[in-house]
């Protein structure tokens, strides 16, 4: 079983679906990289645009699960305005 699991992980890594496990805690690694970018003025790997896109996906996923329905990216513009989303038939 371990052999098949190793092969499956390697195949998924090669397709870009998974990434290898890091030696460090991912939160610690991100903090270290952030400090390094501040020190060197380098562009971070995950900048504001990537963070916004990731957050949007999480918000929409949670909304879909909470309301047991499909949600659409256009609903992000209406969030917090008090305007109810249009129901799709």
Gaussian input, Z-matrix of N, CA and C with variables (Angstrom, degrees):
# hf/3-21g

backbone

0 1
 N
 C     1     B1
 C     2     B2     1     A1
 N     3     B3     2     A2     1     D1
 C     4     B4     3     A3     2     D2
 C     5     B5     4     A4     3     D3
 N     6     B6     5     A5     4     D4
 C     7     B7     6     A6     5     D5
 C     8     B8     7     A7     6     D6
 N     9     B9     8     A8     7     D7
 C    10    B10     9     A9     8     D8
 C    11    B11    10    A10     9     D9
 N    12    B12    11    A11    10    D10
 C    13    B13    12    A12    11    D11
 C    14    B14    13    A13    12    D12
 N    15    B15    14    A14    13    D13
 C    16    B16    15    A15    14    D14
 C    17    B17    16    A16    15    D15
 N    18    B18    17    A17    16    D16
 C    19    B19    18    A18    17    D17
 C    20    B20    19    A19    18    D18
 N    21    B21    20    A20    19    D19
 C    22    B22    21    A21    20    D20
 C    23    B23    22    A22    21    D21
 N    24    B24    23    A23    22    D22
 C    25    B25    24    A24    23    D23
 C    26    B26    25    A25    24    D24
 N    27    B27    26    A26    25    D25
 C    28    B28    27    A27    26    D26
 C    29    B29    28    A28    27    D27
 N    30    B30    29    A29    28    D28
 C    31    B31    30    A30    29    D29
 C    32    B32    31    A31    30    D30
 N    33    B33    32    A32    31    D31
 C    34    B34    33    A33    32    D32
 C    35    B35    34    A34    33    D33
 N    36    B36    35    A35    34    D34
 C    37    B37    36    A36    35    D35
 C    38    B38    37    A37    36    D36
 N    39    B39    38    A38    37    D37
 C    40    B40    39    A39    38    D38
 C    41    B41    40    A40    39    D39
 N    42    B42    41    A41    40    D40
 C    43    B43    42    A42    41    D41
 C    44    B44    43    A43    42    D42
 N    45    B45    44    A44    43    D43
 C    46    B46    45    A45    44    D44
 C    47    B47    46    A46    45    D45
 N    48    B48    47    A47    46    D46
 C    49    B49    48    A48    47    D47
 C    50    B50    49    A49    48    D48
 N    51    B51    50    A50    49    D49
 C    52    B52    51    A51    50    D50
 C    53    B53    52    A52    51    D51
 N    54    B54    53    A53    52    D52
 C    55    B55    54    A54    53    D53
 C    56    B56    55    A55    54    D54
 N    57    B57    56    A56    55    D55
 C    58    B58    57    A57    56    D56
 C    59    B59    58    A58    57    D57
 N    60    B60    59    A59    58    D58
 C    61    B61    60    A60    59    D59
 C    62    B62    61    A61    60    D60
 N    63    B63    62    A62    61    D61
 C    64    B64    63    A63    62    D62
 C    65    B65    64    A64    63    D63
 N    66    B66    65    A65    64    D64
 C    67    B67    66    A66    65    D65
 C    68    B68    67    A67    66    D66
 N    69    B69    68    A68    67    D67
 C    70    B70    69    A69    68    D68
 C    71    B71    70    A70    69    D69
 N    72    B72    71    A71    70    D70
 C    73    B73    72    A72    71    D71
 C    74    B74    73    A73    72    D72
 N    75    B75    74    A74    73    D73
 C    76    B76    75    A75    74    D74
 C    77    B77    76    A76    75    D75
 N    78    B78    77    A77    76    D76
 C    79    B79    78    A78    77    D77
 C    80    B80    79    A79    78    D78
 N    81    B81    80    A80    79    D79
 C    82    B82    81    A81    80    D80
 C    83    B83    82    A82    81    D81
 N    84    B84    83    A83    82    D82
 C    85    B85    84    A84    83    D83
 C    86    B86    85    A85    84    D84
 N    87    B87    86    A86    85    D85
 C    88    B88    87    A87    86    D86
 C    89    B89    88    A88    87    D87
 N    90    B90    89    A89    88    D88
 C    91    B91    90    A90    89    D89
 C    92    B92    91    A91    90    D90
 N    93    B93    92    A92    91    D91
 C    94    B94    93    A93    92    D92
 C    95    B95    94    A94    93    D93
 N    96    B96    95    A95    94    D94
 C    97    B97    96    A96    95    D95
 C    98    B98    97    A97    96    D96
 N    99    B99    98    A98    97    D97
 C   100   B100    99    A99    98    D98
 C   101   B101   100   A100    99    D99
 N   102   B102   101   A101   100   D100
 C   103   B103   102   A102   101   D101
 C   104   B104   103   A103   102   D102
 N   105   B105   104   A104   103   D103
 C   106   B106   105   A105   104   D104
 C   107   B107   106   A106   105   D105
 N   108   B108   107   A107   106   D106
 C   109   B109   108   A108   107   D107
 C   110   B110   109   A109   108   D108
 N   111   B111   110   A110   109   D109
 C   112   B112   111   A111   110   D110
 C   113   B113   112   A112   111   D111
 N   114   B114   113   A113   112   D112
 C   115   B115   114   A114   113   D113
 C   116   B116   115   A115   114   D114
 N   117   B117   116   A116   115   D115
 C   118   B118   117   A117   116   D116
 C   119   B119   118   A118   117   D117
 N   120   B120   119   A119   118   D118
 C   121   B121   120   A120   119   D119
 C   122   B122   121   A121   120   D120
 N   123   B123   122   A122   121   D121
 C   124   B124   123   A123   122   D122
 C   125   B125   124   A124   123   D123
 N   126   B126   125   A125   124   D124
 C   127   B127   126   A126   125   D125
 C   128   B128   127   A127   126   D126
 N   129   B129   128   A128   127   D127
 C   130   B130   129   A129   128   D128
 C   131   B131   130   A130   129   D129
 N   132   B132   131   A131   130   D130
 C   133   B133   132   A132   131   D131
 C   134   B134   133   A133   132   D132
 N   135   B135   134   A134   133   D133
 C   136   B136   135   A135   134   D134
 C   137   B137   136   A136   135   D135
 N   138   B138   137   A137   136   D136
 C   139   B139   138   A138   137   D137
 C   140   B140   139   A139   138   D138
 N   141   B141   140   A140   139   D139
 C   142   B142   141   A141   140   D140
 C   143   B143   142   A142   141   D141
 N   144   B144   143   A143   142   D142
 C   145   B145   144   A144   143   D143
 C   146   B146   145   A145   144   D144
 N   147   B147   146   A146   145   D145
 C   148   B148   147   A147   146   D146
 C   149   B149   148   A148   147   D147
 N   150   B150   149   A149   148   D148
 C   151   B151   150   A150   149   D149
 C   152   B152   151   A151   150   D150
 N   153   B153   152   A152   151   D151
 C   154   B154   153   A153   152   D152
 C   155   B155   154   A154   153   D153
 N   156   B156   155   A155   154   D154
 C   157   B157   156   A156   155   D155
 C   158   B158   157   A157   156   D156
 N   159   B159   158   A158   157   D157
 C   160   B160   159   A159   158   D158
 C   161   B161   160   A160   159   D159
 N   162   B162   161   A161   160   D160
 C   163   B163   162   A162   161   D161
 C   164   B164   163   A163   162   D162
 N   165   B165   164   A164   163   D163
 C   166   B166   165   A165   164   D164
 C   167   B167   166   A166   165   D165
 N   168   B168   167   A167   166   D166
 C   169   B169   168   A168   167   D167
 C   170   B170   169   A169   168   D168
 N   171   B171   170   A170   169   D169
 C   172   B172   171   A171   170   D170
 C   173   B173   172   A172   171   D171
 N   174   B174   173   A173   172   D172
 C   175   B175   174   A174   173   D173
 C   176   B176   175   A175   174   D174
 N   177   B177   176   A176   175   D175
 C   178   B178   177   A177   176   D176
 C   179   B179   178   A178   177   D177
 N   180   B180   179   A179   178   D178
 C   181   B181   180   A180   179   D179
 C   182   B182   181   A181   180   D180
 N   183   B183   182   A182   181   D181
 C   184   B184   183   A183   182   D182
 C   185   B185   184   A184   183   D183
 N   186   B186   185   A185   184   D184
 C   187   B187   186   A186   185   D185
 C   188   B188   187   A187   186   D186
 N   189   B189   188   A188   187   D187
 C   190   B190   189   A189   188   D188
 C   191   B191   190   A190   189   D189
 N   192   B192   191   A191   190   D190
 C   193   B193   192   A192   191   D191
 C   194   B194   193   A193   192   D192
 N   195   B195   194   A194   193   D193
 C   196   B196   195   A195   194   D194
 C   197   B197   196   A196   195   D195
 N   198   B198   197   A197   196   D196
 C   199   B199   198   A198   197   D197
 C   200   B200   199   A199   198   D198
 N   201   B201   200   A200   199   D199
 C   202   B202   201   A201   200   D200
 C   203   B203   202   A202   201   D201
 N   204   B204   203   A203   202   D202
 C   205   B205   204   A204   203   D203
 C   206   B206   205   A205   204   D204
 N   207   B207   206   A206   205   D205
 C   208   B208   207   A207   206   D206
 C   209   B209   208   A208   207   D207
 N   210   B210   209   A209   208   D208
 C   211   B211   210   A210   209   D209
 C   212   B212   211   A211   210   D210
 N   213   B213   212   A212   211   D211
 C   214   B214   213   A213   212   D212
 C   215   B215   214   A214   213   D213
 N   216   B216   215   A215   214   D214
 C   217   B217   216   A216   215   D215
 C   218   B218   217   A217   216   D216
 N   219   B219   218   A218   217   D217
 C   220   B220   219   A219   218   D218
 C   221   B221   220   A220   219   D219
 N   222   B222   221   A221   220   D220
 C   223   B223   222   A222   221   D221
 C   224   B224   223   A223   222   D222
 N   225   B225   224   A224   223   D223
 C   226   B226   225   A225   224   D224
 C   227   B227   226   A226   225   D225
 N   228   B228   227   A227   226   D226
 C   229   B229   228   A228   227   D227
 C   230   B230   229   A229   228   D228
 N   231   B231   230   A230   229   D229
 C   232   B232   231   A231   230   D230
 C   233   B233   232   A232   231   D231
 N   234   B234   233   A233   232   D232
 C   235   B235   234   A234   233   D233
 C   236   B236   235   A235   234   D234
 N   237   B237   236   A236   235   D235
 C   238   B238   237   A237   236   D236
 C   239   B239   238   A238   237   D237
 N   240   B240   239   A239   238   D238
 C   241   B241   240   A240   239   D239
 C   242   B242   241   A241   240   D240
 N   243   B243   242   A242   241   D241
 C   244   B244   243   A243   242   D242
 C   245   B245   244   A244   243   D243
 N   246   B246   245   A245   244   D244
 C   247   B247   246   A246   245   D245
 C   248   B248   247   A247   246   D246
 N   249   B249   248   A248   247   D247
 C   250   B250   249   A249   248   D248
 C   251   B251   250   A250   249   D249
 N   252   B252   251   A251   250   D250
 C   253   B253   252   A252   251   D251
 C   254   B254   253   A253   252   D252
 N   255   B255   254   A254   253   D253
 C   256   B256   255   A255   254   D254
 C   257   B257   256   A256   255   D255
 N   258   B258   257   A257   256   D256
 C   259   B259   258   A258   257   D257
 C   260   B260   259   A259   258   D258
 N   261   B261   260   A260   259   D259
 C   262   B262   261   A261   260   D260
 C   263   B263   262   A262   261   D261
 N   264   B264   263   A263   262   D262
 C   265   B265   264   A264   263   D263
 C   266   B266   265   A265   264   D264

   B1=1.4574
   B2=1.5219
   B3=1.3513
   B4=1.4613
   B5=1.5214
   B6=1.3275
   B7=1.4585
   B8=1.5327
   B9=1.3409
   B10=1.4593
   B11=1.5275
   B12=1.3298
   B13=1.4530
   B14=1.5300
   B15=1.3268
   B16=1.4699
   B17=1.5238
   B18=1.3338
   B19=1.4615
   B20=1.5236
   B21=1.3456
   B22=1.4662
   B23=1.5272
   B24=1.3307
   B25=1.4658
   B26=1.5282
   B27=1.3298
   B28=1.4629
   B29=1.5312
   B30=1.3243
   B31=1.4588
   B32=1.5372
   B33=1.3440
   B34=1.4630
   B35=1.5308
   B36=1.3475
   B37=1.4623
   B38=1.5198
   B39=1.3243
   B40=1.4708
   B41=1.5244
   B42=1.3221
   B43=1.4665
   B44=1.5255
   B45=1.3341
   B46=1.4579
   B47=1.5189
   B48=1.3318
   B49=1.4588
   B50=1.5220
   B51=1.3107
   B52=1.4631
   B53=1.5218
   B54=1.2967
   B55=1.4590
   B56=1.5236
   B57=1.3281
   B58=1.4618
   B59=1.5255
   B60=1.3113
   B61=1.4556
   B62=1.5223
   B63=1.3285
   B64=1.4564
   B65=1.5186
   B66=1.3306
   B67=1.4555
   B68=1.5221
   B69=1.3277
   B70=1.4622
   B71=1.5191
   B72=1.3263
   B73=1.4521
   B74=1.5426
   B75=1.3413
   B76=1.4757
   B77=1.5266
   B78=1.3264
   B79=1.4700
   B80=1.5220
   B81=1.3303
   B82=1.4596
   B83=1.5274
   B84=1.3292
   B85=1.4634
   B86=1.5231
   B87=1.3285
   B88=1.4631
   B89=1.5207
   B90=1.3310
   B91=1.4594
   B92=1.5300
   B93=1.3205
   B94=1.4675
   B95=1.5250
   B96=1.3295
   B97=1.4609
   B98=1.5286
   B99=1.3389
   B100=1.4559
   B101=1.5273
   B102=1.3372
   B103=1.4662
   B104=1.5247
   B105=1.3247
   B106=1.4704
   B107=1.5293
   B108=1.3273
   B109=1.4717
   B110=1.5268
   B111=1.3246
   B112=1.4735
   B113=1.5292
   B114=1.3166
   B115=1.4704
   B116=1.5219
   B117=1.3375
   B118=1.4643
   B119=1.5268
   B120=1.3369
   B121=1.4744
   B122=1.5294
   B123=1.3410
   B124=1.4626
   B125=1.5275
   B126=1.3226
   B127=1.4692
   B128=1.5302
   B129=1.3399
   B130=1.4680
   B131=1.5245
   B132=1.3320
   B133=1.4634
   B134=1.5185
   B135=1.3172
   B136=1.4618
   B137=1.5271
   B138=1.3230
   B139=1.4600
   B140=1.5241
   B141=1.3135
   B142=1.4608
   B143=1.5271
   B144=1.3150
   B145=1.4676
   B146=1.5252
   B147=1.3103
   B148=1.4662
   B149=1.5203
   B150=1.3262
   B151=1.4628
   B152=1.5151
   B153=1.3278
   B154=1.4665
   B155=1.5254
   B156=1.3251
   B157=1.4665
   B158=1.5223
   B159=1.3265
   B160=1.4657
   B161=1.5243
   B162=1.3306
   B163=1.4704
   B164=1.5189
   B165=1.3268
   B166=1.4631
   B167=1.5253
   B168=1.3237
   B169=1.4652
   B170=1.5285
   B171=1.3271
   B172=1.4655
   B173=1.5239
   B174=1.3338
   B175=1.4660
   B176=1.5231
   B177=1.3315
   B178=1.4650
   B179=1.5295
   B180=1.3175
   B181=1.4674
   B182=1.5206
   B183=1.3262
   B184=1.4641
   B185=1.5215
   B186=1.3251
   B187=1.4623
   B188=1.5264
   B189=1.3179
   B190=1.4646
   B191=1.5271
   B192=1.3308
   B193=1.4684
   B194=1.5186
   B195=1.3377
   B196=1.4658
   B197=1.5200
   B198=1.3329
   B199=1.4569
   B200=1.5269
   B201=1.3159
   B202=1.4743
   B203=1.5207
   B204=1.3159
   B205=1.4706
   B206=1.5193
   B207=1.3234
   B208=1.4614
   B209=1.5128
   B210=1.3076
   B211=1.4558
   B212=1.5233
   B213=1.3116
   B214=1.4591
   B215=1.5239
   B216=1.3202
   B217=1.4612
   B218=1.5226
   B219=1.3163
   B220=1.4648
   B221=1.5302
   B222=1.3354
   B223=1.4603
   B224=1.5190
   B225=1.3241
   B226=1.4603
   B227=1.5221
   B228=1.3317
   B229=1.4686
   B230=1.5264
   B231=1.3317
   B232=1.4644
   B233=1.5249
   B234=1.3429
   B235=1.4636
   B236=1.5235
   B237=1.3088
   B238=1.4556
   B239=1.5128
   B240=1.3468
   B241=1.4527
   B242=1.5210
   B243=1.3159
   B244=1.4643
   B245=1.5115
   B246=1.3246
   B247=1.4652
   B248=1.5277
   B249=1.3183
   B250=1.4544
   B251=1.5171
   B252=1.3389
   B253=1.4755
   B254=1.5258
   B255=1.3262
   B256=1.4585
   B257=1.5265
   B258=1.3206
   B259=1.4755
   B260=1.5211
   B261=1.3390
   B262=1.4697
   B263=1.5187
   B264=1.3053
   B265=1.4707
   B266=1.5007
   A1=111.60
   A2=116.80
   A3=119.50
   A4=112.39
   A5=116.04
   A6=120.22
   A7=111.08
   A8=116.44
   A9=120.81
   A10=110.82
   A11=115.88
   A12=120.65
   A13=111.04
   A14=116.72
   A15=120.82
   A16=110.64
   A17=116.33
   A18=120.45
   A19=110.81
   A20=116.40
   A21=120.80
   A22=110.34
   A23=117.33
   A24=120.32
   A25=111.07
   A26=116.53
   A27=119.77
   A28=110.84
   A29=116.83
   A30=120.64
   A31=109.85
   A32=117.13
   A33=120.87
   A34=111.25
   A35=117.43
   A36=120.67
   A37=109.95
   A38=116.47
   A39=120.20
   A40=111.91
   A41=117.70
   A42=121.83
   A43=112.38
   A44=117.39
   A45=120.63
   A46=113.65
   A47=117.12
   A48=120.65
   A49=110.54
   A50=117.00
   A51=122.71
   A52=108.61
   A53=115.38
   A54=120.40
   A55=107.83
   A56=116.57
   A57=118.28
   A58=111.13
   A59=116.38
   A60=119.93
   A61=109.47
   A62=114.89
   A63=119.34
   A64=109.27
   A65=115.70
   A66=120.29
   A67=111.32
   A68=116.02
   A69=120.83
   A70=110.42
   A71=114.78
   A72=121.76
   A73=107.35
   A74=119.42
   A75=120.97
   A76=113.64
   A77=117.96
   A78=120.15
   A79=109.72
   A80=116.85
   A81=120.34
   A82=110.73
   A83=116.38
   A84=120.83
   A85=110.88
   A86=117.84
   A87=120.67
   A88=111.04
   A89=116.91
   A90=120.82
   A91=110.45
   A92=116.81
   A93=121.15
   A94=110.08
   A95=117.47
   A96=120.93
   A97=111.50
   A98=117.92
   A99=121.55
   A100=110.53
   A101=116.64
   A102=120.90
   A103=110.26
   A104=116.77
   A105=120.66
   A106=111.01
   A107=117.57
   A108=120.78
   A109=110.89
   A110=116.70
   A111=120.00
   A112=110.25
   A113=115.38
   A114=120.24
   A115=112.20
   A116=116.54
   A117=120.59
   A118=113.87
   A119=116.98
   A120=123.09
   A121=112.07
   A122=116.28
   A123=120.66
   A124=109.54
   A125=115.63
   A126=120.14
   A127=109.10
   A128=118.07
   A129=119.43
   A130=111.61
   A131=116.11
   A132=120.77
   A133=110.70
   A134=116.83
   A135=121.96
   A136=107.66
   A137=115.92
   A138=120.40
   A139=111.07
   A140=116.74
   A141=122.12
   A142=112.38
   A143=117.55
   A144=121.10
   A145=111.04
   A146=116.79
   A147=120.43
   A148=109.76
   A149=117.48
   A150=120.93
   A151=112.28
   A152=116.45
   A153=120.50
   A154=111.31
   A155=117.02
   A156=120.66
   A157=111.42
   A158=117.09
   A159=120.55
   A160=111.00
   A161=116.39
   A162=120.36
   A163=111.06
   A164=116.81
   A165=120.66
   A166=110.96
   A167=116.45
   A168=120.20
   A169=110.93
   A170=116.76
   A171=120.45
   A172=110.85
   A173=117.28
   A174=121.32
   A175=110.55
   A176=116.55
   A177=120.05
   A178=111.56
   A179=117.19
   A180=120.34
   A181=110.81
   A182=116.40
   A183=119.98
   A184=111.42
   A185=117.37
   A186=121.16
   A187=110.66
   A188=116.90
   A189=120.83
   A190=110.72
   A191=117.18
   A192=119.79
   A193=111.43
   A194=117.30
   A195=120.69
   A196=112.44
   A197=116.19
   A198=120.46
   A199=113.31
   A200=117.38
   A201=123.15
   A202=111.80
   A203=115.70
   A204=120.30
   A205=109.54
   A206=114.90
   A207=119.81
   A208=109.59
   A209=115.81
   A210=120.27
   A211=107.92
   A212=115.30
   A213=120.88
   A214=109.63
   A215=115.91
   A216=121.13
   A217=111.42
   A218=118.40
   A219=121.09
   A220=111.80
   A221=116.90
   A222=120.31
   A223=112.28
   A224=117.82
   A225=120.67
   A226=111.32
   A227=117.01
   A228=120.93
   A229=111.91
   A230=117.03
   A231=120.96
   A232=113.14
   A233=117.22
   A234=119.98
   A235=110.34
   A236=115.44
   A237=121.18
   A238=114.38
   A239=118.28
   A240=121.39
   A241=111.83
   A242=116.67
   A243=120.80
   A244=112.52
   A245=116.95
   A246=121.04
   A247=108.25
   A248=116.48
   A249=121.66
   A250=109.83
   A251=118.07
   A252=120.33
   A253=110.45
   A254=115.16
   A255=120.25
   A256=108.41
   A257=115.24
   A258=120.27
   A259=108.82
   A260=113.85
   A261=119.57
   A262=108.20
   A263=116.60
   A264=120.74
   A265=111.27
   D1=-41.65
   D2=179.37
   D3=-60.33
   D4=-37.04
   D5=-179.49
   D6=-64.03
   D7=-43.27
   D8=179.14
   D9=-66.08
   D10=-39.20
   D11=179.07
   D12=-63.58
   D13=-43.03
   D14=177.45
   D15=-61.17
   D16=-43.87
   D17=-179.96
   D18=-63.36
   D19=-43.53
   D20=-179.26
   D21=-63.13
   D22=-43.89
   D23=178.61
   D24=-62.71
   D25=-44.51
   D26=179.83
   D27=-61.41
   D28=-40.32
   D29=179.28
   D30=-65.53
   D31=-44.04
   D32=179.07
   D33=-63.94
   D34=-37.49
   D35=176.20
   D36=-61.20
   D37=-43.98
   D38=-177.19
   D39=-65.90
   D40=-27.26
   D41=178.72
   D42=-88.49
   D43=-5.58
   D44=179.57
   D45=81.04
   D46=12.57
   D47=-179.72
   D48=-81.42
   D49=-36.83
   D50=178.94
   D51=-124.36
   D52=159.14
   D53=172.58
   D54=-119.75
   D55=150.51
   D56=179.45
   D57=-62.33
   D58=152.03
   D59=178.15
   D60=-65.82
   D61=141.19
   D62=177.56
   D63=-85.82
   D64=154.57
   D65=178.14
   D66=-69.90
   D67=-30.61
   D68=-177.55
   D69=-101.28
   D70=163.38
   D71=172.44
   D72=-60.13
   D73=130.47
   D74=-177.47
   D75=-57.41
   D76=-35.30
   D77=179.28
   D78=-66.92
   D79=-43.89
   D80=177.76
   D81=-62.46
   D82=-41.77
   D83=-179.42
   D84=-62.81
   D85=-42.40
   D86=178.34
   D87=-63.78
   D88=-39.59
   D89=178.55
   D90=-63.89
   D91=-43.65
   D92=178.40
   D93=-61.32
   D94=-44.70
   D95=179.59
   D96=-65.84
   D97=-36.60
   D98=177.28
   D99=-62.39
   D100=-48.06
   D101=179.04
   D102=-60.67
   D103=-40.49
   D104=179.33
   D105=-64.00
   D106=-39.95
   D107=177.62
   D108=-65.39
   D109=-38.18
   D110=177.17
   D111=-64.29
   D112=-39.95
   D113=-177.80
   D114=-69.84
   D115=-41.17
   D116=-173.99
   D117=-101.65
   D118=-6.30
   D119=-176.23
   D120=63.05
   D121=24.77
   D122=176.55
   D123=-77.62
   D124=157.19
   D125=177.77
   D126=-77.47
   D127=130.46
   D128=179.37
   D129=-67.54
   D130=155.03
   D131=178.15
   D132=-64.09
   D133=-39.96
   D134=178.93
   D135=-113.83
   D136=97.48
   D137=-177.48
   D138=-89.14
   D139=-169.93
   D140=-176.51
   D141=-58.91
   D142=-41.12
   D143=-178.70
   D144=-63.61
   D145=-43.98
   D146=179.16
   D147=-64.60
   D148=-42.71
   D149=178.23
   D150=-61.65
   D151=-41.61
   D152=178.64
   D153=-64.73
   D154=-43.79
   D155=178.91
   D156=-63.42
   D157=-42.46
   D158=178.11
   D159=-63.55
   D160=-44.11
   D161=-179.74
   D162=-63.50
   D163=-40.33
   D164=179.33
   D165=-61.37
   D166=-42.89
   D167=179.51
   D168=-63.12
   D169=-40.95
   D170=179.76
   D171=-66.74
   D172=-43.40
   D173=179.28
   D174=-60.09
   D175=-46.98
   D176=-179.62
   D177=-65.74
   D178=-38.55
   D179=178.65
   D180=-63.32
   D181=-45.45
   D182=179.09
   D183=-63.23
   D184=-41.24
   D185=178.45
   D186=-62.35
   D187=-42.62
   D188=179.27
   D189=-62.50
   D190=-42.61
   D191=179.20
   D192=-68.54
   D193=-43.43
   D194=-178.04
   D195=-63.48
   D196=-38.18
   D197=-175.34
   D198=-102.43
   D199=2.67
   D200=179.67
   D201=48.15
   D202=51.76
   D203=179.53
   D204=-152.65
   D205=169.93
   D206=173.18
   D207=-76.86
   D208=143.93
   D209=174.60
   D210=-124.43
   D211=159.36
   D212=-175.77
   D213=-126.71
   D214=150.37
   D215=-178.20
   D216=-57.73
   D217=-30.16
   D218=-179.49
   D219=-64.24
   D220=-19.05
   D221=179.17
   D222=-70.73
   D223=-21.34
   D224=178.23
   D225=-60.77
   D226=-35.80
   D227=-179.58
   D228=-65.50
   D229=-27.66
   D230=-175.83
   D231=-93.79
   D232=-7.95
   D233=-177.75
   D234=-65.37
   D235=134.45
   D236=177.40
   D237=82.93
   D238=0.87
   D239=-179.71
   D240=-97.15
   D241=-10.26
   D242=-177.10
   D243=85.09
   D244=-2.72
   D245=-179.36
   D246=-84.09
   D247=126.67
   D248=-179.06
   D249=-74.54
   D250=140.77
   D251=176.74
   D252=-67.29
   D253=147.18
   D254=178.00
   D255=-74.76
   D256=133.84
   D257=179.08
   D258=-82.44
   D259=133.66
   D260=176.23
   D261=-89.45
   D262=141.17
   D263=-179.72
   D264=-83.78

